[in-house]
Amino acid sequence: MKIIACYALIILTILLAARTNKFVHATTSEDKYTRQRLEMVEGQIAARGVKDPKVLDAMRNIPRHLFVPEEYKNYGYEDQPVPIGCGQTISQPYIVALMTELLEVDGNSVALEIGTGSGYQAAVLSKIVKQVYTIEIIEELGIKAKKRLEEMKYSNVAVKVGDGYFGLPEHAPFDAIIVTAAANHIPPPLIQQLKPGGRMAIPIGTVYQVQNLMLVMKDKDEKIIVKNVLPVRFVPLLGKH
Ligand code: SAM
């Protein structure tokens, strides 16, 4: 009897050890990123005053490390922009959150992004709005982002390669426009393509000067109101304009 009990105990111990081991193994790498992501949202974003639960939830759920090149994966959740190739960057998480919150979008909104880059900002918007259109001027980045967003099943994002300065008149007007590269003026075609009641977030300034994140609002009577939000640093808006 004692021998049987002893065997049963040994088998139970082996089974438990195997389960624990499997559990630890299955959770380590994904859990590392999940933990980093939750810390990013609490420590960098909510702590600095971003409150919109839709934005916080989207950023808690989107695997940002999959939008940065393999060699920078460990920097994916750091409080900084990260290189994505072609001299471009994925924006700092706080700036992504703040700009998204400024747009005041919801499930009925149609948004236009200028500067697809890695596709991360478009993915964040896609969790909140009905449809995202995004334009990238560097073909290599645009093609990569399109493939990544398709593979990750962000089915309400349409990526176009081209010069975003001119917007996307065929899908205008937009409830929200977000420009993720700094221009030295607000592009008139983008103002035109904003819906009455719509909002645009855009960094204004040159690479060598202080840039300011501006919130551009078109009221119901199509009057334009511009508010300076905070100083920022972005790569320049490219193109022949
Ligand atoms: N939103 C991106 C993300 O989530 O990864 C980061 C954008 S990065 C800071 C700026 C991007 O704007 C670059 O990929 C750059 O090639 C693109 N860009 C610059 N000028 C542009 C233009 N005129 N039209 C479209 N994209 C442009």
Residues whose N, C-alpha, C, O or C-beta is under 5 A from the ligand:
A	BS01	SAM	Q88 T89 I90 S91 I114 G115 T116 G117 S118 G119 Y120 Q121 I135 E136 I137 I138 G162 D163 G164 Y165 T180 A181 V235 P236 L237 L238 G239
